[in-house]
Amino acid sequence: MVGKSVLILDENTTSRFFLSNFLAEKEFKVTGAASGKEALISAWRDKPDLIIFDPVLKDINAEEFIQKLRSDPRTSKTALVALSSDPSPALRETCLSTGVHVYLIKSAQALPELEQVLTQLAGAEEPAEAEASQNRKSGLLIVFLSAKGGTGTSSLCANLAMTMKRALPASRIVVADLVLPIGSIAPIVGYKGQLNLATLASLPSKQTNAAYLLKHLPHPDLWEFQLLPGSPDPQHGNMIDSERINEIVETLRSAYDVVVLDLGRSLSRISLPLIQKADLIPLIVSADLSTIQLTKTVLDYLQTQDINEDKVYLIMNRVVGLEGLTKAEAEEILGLTIKAVFPYMGGNFGLANDLHQPIITKYPTDTAIFILKETVENMVKLAYRHHSREST
């Protein structure tokens, strides 16, 4: 980020000047604003690379300020860092759910924390720089599977990816919907554009390079990650060349830090090579006996394909209530530990999907949110562990 432009919004003159001098010494191009209105004008006129602001404002509330930046194409993708004089959890959650990348509290540790954030953001190169970097390692590959439909795999995939982006704000994260012959994530996140797996696969390989994907893959409203939507209908899905799918996934891995694939319940000549390359395989089960038995069959098959069972991350999603097997009963049949259990959320999960909203922002205090965050933390640790082993 050195040499990039930074806009500082802080109504406190002393604080604003101190931060401006700190960043100027690190060779940033700094401009300042003393009010929300002044900052919006400056941001839309100058289009800075980064905006650092104190969300405690007199002329505009923080949520409205962030929404104005996010709704304008000139600043919709600008990195936002809140450096707040208000430590309240409510303001923090408001800022993060509205579009702030990182939320820091003004304290003795604020500058070291900010410096660390700037270092992380420096890793988010421009698309052309990303393509030019020949030493870039392939990103993590996390592949979501299920043995039977109706387990909420796509919903969990999207919501876990969203939570992962919150946990790794400086990382490039993309979700690729490879469920064939018709995708399922676009309706969940509310994407209605024309770019999808089928249209992308129809383009020449040389055109759909890392720079193209970074620039053109959509950012669904509210979801923060980028998305490669699935096939819009079976006709287009059945026309996709399987070799192109593998090419596209490899290109995604060269461009992004984390690639999350949703394969649904597909175990085919197309999906198997992707599963074999995965750093982690979240396998979603529900509590009914038939799903558990089918999942056991899938696990046995994966073993015959030399897929390390340590990479399989079993998640139980109680989609229909408390009925069905207990965690212990399911584990006895499967022969593996279930790493996470998501409780029945009543109609909340379905309502969030209908509204195209992540549950982490729709229901921030629900018990499931704490499980989401803990699950993401564990998944990322395991995926990096497997990734580093295979890279050495």
C-alpha positions in Angstrom: 0.0 0.0 0.0 3.0 2.3 0.2 2.6 5.2 -2.3 -1.2 4.6 -2.3 -3.7 7.4 -1.5 -5.4 7.5 1.9 -8.4 9.6 3.0 -8.6 10.2 6.7 -11.9 11.3 8.2 -11.8 12.4 11.8 -13.6 15.3 13.4 -10.9 15.6 16.0 -8.2 17.8 14.4 -5.4 16.6 16.6 -6.1 13.0 16.0 -6.5 13.6 12.2 -3.2 15.5 11.9 -1.3 12.9 14.0 -2.6 10.0 11.8 -1.8 12.0 8.7 1.8 12.6 9.8 2.1 8.9 10.7 1.0 7.8 7.3 2.9 10.5 5.4 6.1 9.2 7.0 5.3 5.8 5.5 5.1 7.4 2.0 1.3 7.4 1.7 -0.4 10.2 -0.2 -2.7 11.6 2.5 -5.8 13.8 2.4 -8.0 14.7 5.4 -11.6 15.5 6.1 -13.3 17.0 9.2 -16.8 15.9 8.4 -18.7 13.1 6.8 -20.0 15.3 4.0 -16.5 16.6 3.3 -15.2 13.0 3.2 -17.8 11.8 0.8 -17.1 14.7 -1.6 -13.3 14.0 -1.4 -13.8 10.2 -1.8 -16.0 10.5 -4.9 -13.7 13.1 -6.4 -10.3 11.7 -5.7 -11.1 7.9 -5.4 -8.5 7.1 -2.7 -7.2 3.5 -2.3 -8.1 3.5 1.4 -10.4 5.4 3.7 -9.6 5.5 7.4 -12.4 7.1 9.5 -13.7 7.5 13.0 -17.4 6.4 12.8 -18.4 8.8 15.5 -19.7 11.6 13.3 -21.9 14.6 14.0 -23.3 15.4 10.5 -24.1 11.8 9.4 -24.4 8.5 11.2 -21.8 5.8 10.5 -24.2 3.3 8.8 -25.4 6.0 6.3 -21.9 7.1 5.6 -20.7 3.6 4.8 -23.8 2.8 2.7 -23.3 5.9 0.6 -19.7 4.8 -0.1 -20.7 1.3 -0.9 -23.6 2.2 -3.1 -21.5 4.5 -5.3 -19.5 2.7 -8.1 -16.6 5.1 -7.5 -16.1 3.8 -3.9 -18.0 0.5 -3.8 -14.7 -1.5 -3.6 -12.6 1.0 -1.7 -10.9 -0.5 1.4 -12.5 0.9 4.6 -10.9 0.9 8.0 -12.8 2.2 11.0 -10.5 3.7 13.7 -13.1 4.4 16.4 -13.3 6.5 19.5 -16.4 4.5 20.6 -15.6 0.9 21.8 -19.2 -0.2 21.9 -19.9 -3.7 20.3 -23.0 -2.4 18.6 -21.2 0.3 16.6 -18.5 -2.3 15.6 -21.2 -4.7 14.4 -23.0 -2.0 12.5 -19.8 -0.9 10.7 -18.7 -4.5 9.8 -22.1 -5.5 8.6 -22.4 -2.4 6.4 -19.2 -2.8 4.6 -16.1 -1.9 6.7 -13.2 -4.3 6.2 -11.5 -3.8 9.6 -12.7 -2.2 12.8 -10.0 -0.9 15.3 -10.4 1.0 18.6 -8.3 4.1 19.3 -5.9 2.9 22.0 -2.1 2.6 22.7 -2.1 -0.4 20.4 -4.0 1.3 17.6 -1.0 2.3 15.5 0.7 -1.1 15.6 -2.6 -2.7 14.7 -3.2 -0.3 11.9 0.3 -0.9 10.6 -0.4 -4.6 10.5 -3.7 -4.0 8.7 -1.9 -1.9 6.1 0.6 -4.7 5.6 -2.2 -7.2 5.0 -3.9 -4.8 2.6 -0.6 -4.5 0.7 -1.0 -8.2 -0.1 -4.2 -7.4 -2.1 -2.4 -6.4 -5.3 -4.2 -5.0 -8.3 -5.3 -7.6 -10.8 -2.5 -6.9 -13.2 0.0 -7.1 -10.5 -1.5 -10.4 -9.3 -1.2 -11.9 -12.8 2.4 -10.7 -13.1 3.5 -12.2 -9.8 5.1 -15.5 -10.9 6.0 -16.6 -7.3 2.4 -16.5 -6.0 1.4 -19.8 -4.5 -1.9 -21.4 -5.3 -4.7 -20.4 -3.0 -6.4 -22.7 -0.6 -9.0 -25.1 -2.2 -12.0 -25.8 0.1 -14.6 -28.2 -1.5 -18.1 -28.5 -0.1 -19.9 -31.8 -0.7 -23.0 -33.7 0.4 -24.2 -37.2 -0.1 -27.9 -36.2 -0.5 -29.9 -33.1 -1.3 -31.7 -31.1 1.3 -28.8 -30.8 3.7 -28.4 -27.0 3.2 -25.0 -27.4 1.6 -25.1 -24.3 -0.6 -26.5 -22.1 2.2 -23.8 -23.2 4.5 -21.2 -22.8 1.8 -22.1 -19.2 1.1 -22.5 -18.3 4.8 -19.2 -19.9 5.9 -17.4 -18.2 3.0 -18.9 -14.8 4.1 -17.8 -15.5 7.7 -14.4 -16.5 6.4 -14.1 -13.2 4.6 -14.9 -11.4 7.8 -12.1 -13.4 9.6 -9.6 -12.8 6.8 -10.5 -9.3 5.6 -7.3 -8.8 3.6 -7.6 -12.1 1.7 -9.1 -12.6 -1.7 -11.9 -15.1 -1.4 -14.1 -16.5 -4.2 -17.0 -18.9 -4.1 -17.4 -21.0 -7.3 -20.8 -22.8 -7.8 -20.0 -26.0 -9.7 -23.2 -27.7 -8.9 -24.4 -29.2 -12.2 -26.5 -29.1 -14.3 -27.9 -26.0 -12.5 -26.3 -23.8 -9.8 -27.8 -23.0 -6.5 -25.8 -20.1 -4.9 -26.9 -17.2 -7.1 -30.5 -17.4 -5.9 -29.3 -17.4 -2.3 -27.1 -14.3 -2.6 -29.4 -12.5 -5.0 -27.2 -12.4 -8.1 -29.1 -12.0 -11.4 -26.3 -11.0 -13.8 -25.2 -12.7 -17.0 -21.8 -13.9 -16.1 -21.8 -17.5 -14.8 -20.0 -20.8 -15.1 -21.5 -21.6 -18.5 -20.8 -18.2 -20.1 -17.3 -18.2 -18.6 -16.5 -21.7 -19.9 -17.6 -20.6 -23.4 -14.8 -18.0 -23.5 -11.3 -18.7 -24.7 -8.8 -19.9 -22.0 -6.4 -17.1 -22.7 -9.1 -14.5 -22.1 -10.3 -15.8 -18.8 -7.0 -15.4 -17.0 -6.5 -14.3 -13.4 -6.7 -10.7 -14.2 -10.0 -11.2 -16.0 -11.5 -13.1 -13.1 -10.4 -10.6 -10.5 -11.9 -7.8 -12.5 -15.1 -9.3 -13.8 -16.4 -11.8 -11.2 -19.3 -10.2 -9.3 -19.3 -9.0 -5.7 -22.9 -9.9 -4.6 -24.4 -7.2 -2.4 -23.8 -7.7 1.3 -21.8 -10.9 0.8 -18.2 -9.4 0.5 -16.7 -12.4 -1.4 -16.5 -12.6 -5.2 -18.7 -15.2 -6.9 -18.5 -17.5 -9.9 -22.3 -18.2 -10.3 -23.4 -21.7 -11.4 -25.1 -22.7 -14.6 -28.4 -20.9 -14.9 -30.3 -23.9 -16.4 -29.7 -27.6 -17.3 -29.3 -26.9 -21.0 -26.3 -24.6 -20.5 -25.0 -26.8 -17.7 -24.9 -29.9 -19.9 -22.9 -28.0 -22.6 -19.9 -27.2 -20.3 -16.7 -28.8 -21.2 -15.3 -30.7 -18.2 -11.7 -29.8 -19.1 -12.6 -26.1 -18.9 -13.9 -26.5 -15.4 -10.5 -27.8 -14.2 -8.8 -24.9 -16.1 -11.1 -22.4 -14.5 -10.5 -23.7 -11.0 -6.7 -23.7 -11.4 -6.9 -20.1 -12.7 -9.0 -19.2 -9.6 -6.4 -20.7 -7.4 -3.7 -18.6 -9.1 -5.7 -15.4 -8.5 -7.3 -15.9 -5.0 -6.1 -16.7 -1.6 -9.1 -19.0 -0.9 -11.2 -20.8 -3.4 -14.4 -22.2 -2.1 -16.2 -24.7 -4.4 -19.7 -25.9 -4.0 -20.1 -29.3 -5.7 -23.4 -30.3 -4.1 -23.9 -34.1 -4.2 -21.7 -34.6 -7.3 -19.2 -37.4 -7.4 -18.3 -37.6 -11.0 -15.3 -37.6 -13.4 -15.6 -33.8 -13.3 -15.8 -33.4 -9.5 -13.4 -36.2 -8.3 -10.2 -34.5 -9.5 -11.2 -31.3 -7.7 -11.9 -33.3 -4.5 -8.5 -35.0 -4.8 -6.8 -31.6 -5.0 -8.7 -30.1 -2.0 -7.0 -28.8 1.1 -10.2 -29.4 3.0 -13.5 -31.1 2.2 -16.5 -29.9 4.3 -19.0 -32.8 4.0 -22.5 -31.7 5.0 -24.9 -34.2 6.6 -28.3 -33.9 8.1 -29.5 -36.0 11.1 -31.8 -38.4 9.2 -30.6 -42.0 9.0 -30.8 -42.2 5.1 -28.4 -39.2 4.7 -26.0 -40.6 7.3 -25.9 -44.0 5.5 -25.4 -42.4 2.1 -22.6 -40.3 3.6 -20.9 -43.4 4.9 -21.0 -44.8 1.4 -19.4 -41.6 0.1 -16.7 -41.7 2.8 -15.9 -45.3 1.8 -15.6 -44.3 -1.8 -13.3 -41.4 -1.1 -11.0 -43.8 0.8 -10.7 -45.9 -2.4 -9.6 -42.8 -4.2 -6.7 -42.2 -1.9 -8.3 -39.1 -0.3 -7.0 -38.6 3.2 -9.8 -38.8 5.7 -8.1 -36.0 7.8 -9.1 -33.6 5.0 -12.8 -34.5 5.5 -14.5 -32.0 7.8 -17.9 -33.4 8.8 -20.6 -30.8 9.5 -24.1 -31.7 10.8 -26.8 -29.3 9.8 -30.1 -29.8 11.5 -32.3 -28.4 8.8 -35.7 -29.8 10.0 -35.6 -29.6 13.8 -34.5 -31.9 16.6 -35.7 -35.1 15.0 -33.2 -37.7 13.8 -29.9 -39.1 15.1 -27.8 -37.6 17.7 -24.3 -36.5 17.0 -22.9 -39.6 18.8 -25.2 -42.0 16.9 -24.2 -40.4 13.5 -20.5 -40.6 14.4 -20.8 -44.3 15.3 -22.2 -45.1 11.8 -19.8 -42.8 9.9 -16.6 -43.8 11.8 -15.5 -40.2 11.9 -15.9 -37.2 14.3 -18.5 -34.6 13.3 -16.5 -31.4 13.7 -19.5 -28.9 13.9 -23.2 -29.1 14.5 -25.5 -26.3 13.4 -28.7 -26.1 15.4 -32.2 -25.8 13.9 -32.9 -22.1 13.3 -36.6 -22.4 12.7 -37.5 -20.2 9.7 -34.6 -17.8 10.2 -32.2 -19.5 7.8 -34.9 -19.8 5.1 -35.9 -16.2 5.6 -32.3 -14.9 5.3 -32.0 -16.9 2.1 -35.2 -15.4 0.7 -33.9 -11.9 1.5 -30.5 -12.8 0.0 -28.8 -11.8 3.3 -26.0 -13.6 5.2 -27.2 -14.9 8.5 -24.2 -13.3 10.2 -25.7 -9.9 9.4 -29.4 -10.8 9.5 -29.2 -12.5 12.9 -25.9 -11.4 14.5 -26.8 -12.6 18.0 -28.1 -16.1 17.0 -26.3 -19.1 18.5 -25.5 -20.3 15.0 -23.3 -17.2 14.4 -20.9 -18.2 17.1 -20.8 -21.7 15.7 -20.1 -20.2 12.2 -17.2 -18.2 13.5 -15.7 -21.1 15.4 -16.2 -23.5 12.5 -14.5 -21.0 10.1 -11.5 -20.6 12.4 -11.0 -24.4 12.6 -11.5 -24.9 8.9 -9.0 -22.3 7.9 -6.4 -23.7 10.3 -6.8 -27.2 9.0 -6.8 -26.2 5.4 -3.6 -24.2 5.8 -2.0 -27.1 7.6 -2.8 -29.5 4.7 -1.9 -26.9 2.1 1.5 -26.3 3.7 2.3 -30.0 4.0 1.6 -30.5 0.3 3.5 -27.4 -0.7 6.7 -28.6 0.9 
